[in-house]
Amino acid sequence: MHEGAIVQSIFDSAEEIKKKENLKNVTTIKIIVGEYHQIVKEVMFTYFDIMKLEYNGFEKAKLEMDVIPAEIQCKSCGKSFNINDPIMICPNCQSFETELIKGKELYIKAITGETKDS
């Protein structure tokens, strides 16, 4: 399962943002995840809840996750389609000449928290 490595990376990036934004405690980390990463949400939330205790100022943080559907575009017929599995065949013309145009995103969209001045 790669969810643990992804959560570790989220905390590493969030910790830098926390310092840069002068946050004392982080309350929410909102991430965008492309469906093509095939993330198991329950596993992500479990890893998050375990790992947050290892980071000062993240103990009460909550994870929010928006999933972007995977979408391919066919290079043969030009049509775009959402896909539900990793087989990227055009459902219109059955061409394998396709490109993943959405669904590979993975980034922190927002972090909220309390500033050190509050």
N, C-alpha and C positions, 0 to 999 in steps of 0.2 A: 504494500500500500504506500503510495506516494503522498498521501494526505499529511503525514507527519512532517515530511520535508517541506511541504508547502506552508504549513502552519509555522514552522521554525523560521522560514524566510519572511513570513508576514510579521512575526514578532521582531525580527532583526531590523526590518525596514521601519516598523512602527516605533521602535525604540529611538531611532534616529530622528523621526518626525517629532516624537515627544520632546526630545532635547531641543530641537530647533524651534519648536513652538512654545517652549517654556511651560510644558504641562507637568503638573504634579501627579495627577492620576488620569488615566485613560478610562473613559466610560464605555465607548463604543468604537469598534473598528468595522467599517463597512467595506466589503470587498466585492469586486466584479469577477466572476469566473465564467469562462466559456464552457459550454456543455461538452465540447470535444475533449476536455481534460478528464472527463468521466469521473468526476469527484463524487464520492459518497458523502452526502451532507452530514449524516449522523456521525460518521467517522471524523469529519472535519471539526464538528462542534465538540466531540469528545476530546480530541487532541488539543483543541483550543482551551477547553476548560482545565485540562491537566497542565499544559505548558504555561498558562498565564500566571500560575502560582510561582513560577521560576523567575519572573520579571517584576522588579520593583515598580510599583505604580500601575500595574495591570491586573491586580488581584480581583477587582470588581468589574473588569471589562466584559462586554458582551460582543459577540460576533454577529454581524448581519451579512447576509450573502445574497446577491442578485446573480442569477444564472442567465447567461446569454445563449439562446438556442444556436445550434450549429447550422450553418447555411453554406451550401456550395453553389458555385456558378459553373455552368457547363460551357466549355470553350468551343464545343461543336455547334450547339443550337442557341447559346447565349442566355438561356433561362436560368433563374435562381430558384433554389428549393431548400427548405429546412430538411435536415436528415436526422434520423433517430439512432442510427448505428454507424460504426466507423467505416462502412463500405460506401465509398463515394462514387456511386454510379448515378448518372442522370436518369431520373424516372421518366423523362419525356422522350429521349432518344436512345437510352441505354448506353451512352458513351462513357468511357472511363476517363475521358479528357476533361476532368473537373478540377476546380480549385476551391479550397476552403476559404471563404471570405468572412465568415463570422463564426465565433464559437471557440476561438483559441485565446481569448482575452484572459488575463490574470493580473489584477492590480488592486491596490488599495484606493478606494474612491474617496473615503473620508474617515477622519479620526476626530472624535469629540472627547473632551475631558475638562478637568479643572486646572486652571492656571495656578502657578505658584503664588501669584499675587492675591488670589481669592481667599 
